[in-house]
Amino acid sequence: VGIAGLVPTRCAICGTTENAIELYPASLRDADLNPTIFSARRSPDRVHYRMVRCRSCALVRSDPIADPGNLGALYQQSGFDYSQEVDNLRATYGHFLAKLAVRAGGGEKMPSLLEIGCGNGFALVEARLRGFHTVRGVEPSTEAVSKAALDVRAAILCDMMRPGLLEAEQFDSVCLFQMFDHVPDPGGLLHECWTVLKPGGHILILNHNVEAFSARVLRERSPIVDIEHTYLYSPATLSRVCVANGFAVRESGRVWNRVRVEYLAHLAPLPPMLRRAARRTCDSTGIGRIKLALPLGNLYLIGQKLPISGRQESPDHGLRKEP
Ligand SMILES: [Zn+2]
């Protein structure tokens, strides 16, 4: 499969480009590179770049990829449809936002939070309920920002996170929900997070786990093998990327997603008649409203800003040449 204008990527831990084995060949065509493919929560369609794994670090990445310079435009035009999932996500993310608020000293300290890739800002609404006094969001999709609730819309910058967008050392916490594995330069983004955090501030990263049971069983058919995912992390590789960029890992593990039974019925691959019957049963019995906690293949990490960033120790981090 040949696509014009693809550029090589490098391991975000050791910086090498060649020291990798191929996991899956590319499945995309030129026509696949459009804004729809970069929309939040679109249906899985198995379009992906060639995927490789670093021989030294085990970090999985897409290679080669479309010029990251065009990615901003793709995400700016991308759509936004979380449908009925937002309630489940608010409950799942809220659990971690509460942890962050406690680490920031609790409500009386009036902590501040930045969410990068905040979509319509639903997690910012939740963050206020969980003890954050000030919330800010950064989100490139104009459609997503236009759907934000009025009371958080003014707190959202419609932009890509980039150097100089926000003042240094102003946030107690930064969170990245289901976006860090979309980023073409994880070291660069972590440096921006490090910069805007106050000394001792915390970062929360939550995304897919490439070593989750479903990912190991489904392999290339897993929905996480996707053109949107520049990197795919395991608990070990996510920790190493954070440590290399000025954070101490304080906590990490698998994510228990909060979901209602009716949402599982919606996800299940049932024929329409059975699906309708399942929905009727959920509605008439109240079973549908029951909440469960399930490990749906995600991981999280909470890191704390150290006094020295990875970049200051090695100014060419992420840009270094092959050894
Ligand atoms: Zn590596």
Residues whose N, C-alpha, C, O or C-beta is under 5 A from the ligand:
A	BS01	ZN	C11 I13 C14 G15 C54 S56 C57
